[in-house]
Every structure is written in C-alpha cells, then in structure tokens.
Amino acid sequence: MSTIDETRSRREFIRFCGRFALLGVAAYYAARLFIRGQVSLTGQSCSNQGVCSTCRAASRCGLPQALSRRQAREGHS
C-alpha cells in the first residue's frame, strides 16, 4: 500500500508544481501588460479632450487614443 500512496503523492506534487508554474507565467504576462500600459485601468477618463500630444499623462494613459499614439511613435522611431 505504501507504493500507491507514494505514487499518489508524486502525482499531487507534480500537479501542484504545474499549477504553480502556470500561475507564475500568467502573473508575469499580466504584469508586463500593466507595466507597458496595454491594459487600461477602470475609471480612466480623458482630461485633455483626446489631444494626446499636449497631455502630461499620455505616457502612462491606458485609453485607446494614447495607446494608439504610443504605438505609432514607437514604429517611427
């Protein structure tokens, strides 16, 4: 009976490691999206009427206009 318990214990350990690894990968990519500003936070609103070129918050804004402008600027640099 001890070999059945050991086998079950190994399987549970491998499953735990797999789940933990997947959780770590998901957290890493979620953090990357937030750091790069590709995910907008709820409650953001434009205080500059959609004119990103003169906005001080454009570099960290998550609204579509700012994201599009940053992506266009990175492509031309």
Backbone hydrogen bonds, N-H to C=O, Kabsch-Sander energy under -0.5 kcal/mol:
donor,donor_aa,acceptor,acceptor_aa,energy
5,D,1,M,-1.8
6,E,2,S,-2.2
7,T,3,T,-2.3
8,R,4,I,-2.5
9,S,5,D,-2.4
10,R,6,E,-2.5
11,R,7,T,-2.4
12,E,8,R,-2.4
13,F,9,S,-2.1
14,I,10,R,-2.7
15,R,11,R,-2.7
16,F,12,E,-2.4
17,C,13,F,-2.5
18,G,14,I,-2.5
19,R,15,R,-2.6
20,F,16,F,-2.6
21,A,17,C,-2.4
22,L,18,G,-2.3
23,L,19,R,-2.4
24,G,20,F,-2.2
25,V,21,A,-2.4
26,A,22,L,-2.5
27,A,23,L,-2.4
28,Y,24,G,-2.2
29,Y,25,V,-2.3
30,A,26,A,-2.2
31,A,27,A,-2.4
32,R,28,Y,-2.2
33,L,29,Y,-2.0
34,F,30,A,-2.0
35,I,31,A,-2.8
36,R,32,R,-2.5
37,G,33,L,-0.6
37,G,34,F,-0.6
38,Q,33,L,-2.4
39,V,33,L,-0.8
40,S,38,Q,-0.5
44,Q,41,L,-1.2
51,V,48,N,-1.8
52,C,50,G,-1.0
54,T,51,V,-0.6
55,C,52,C,-1.0
58,A,55,C,-0.7
60,R,57,A,-1.3
61,C,57,A,-0.9
67,L,63,L,-2.4
68,S,64,P,-2.6
69,R,65,Q,-2.2
70,R,66,A,-2.5
71,Q,67,L,-2.3
72,A,68,S,-2.2
73,R,69,R,-2.3
74,E,70,R,-2.2
75,G,71,Q,-1.5
76,H,72,A,-1.1
77,S,73,R,-0.9
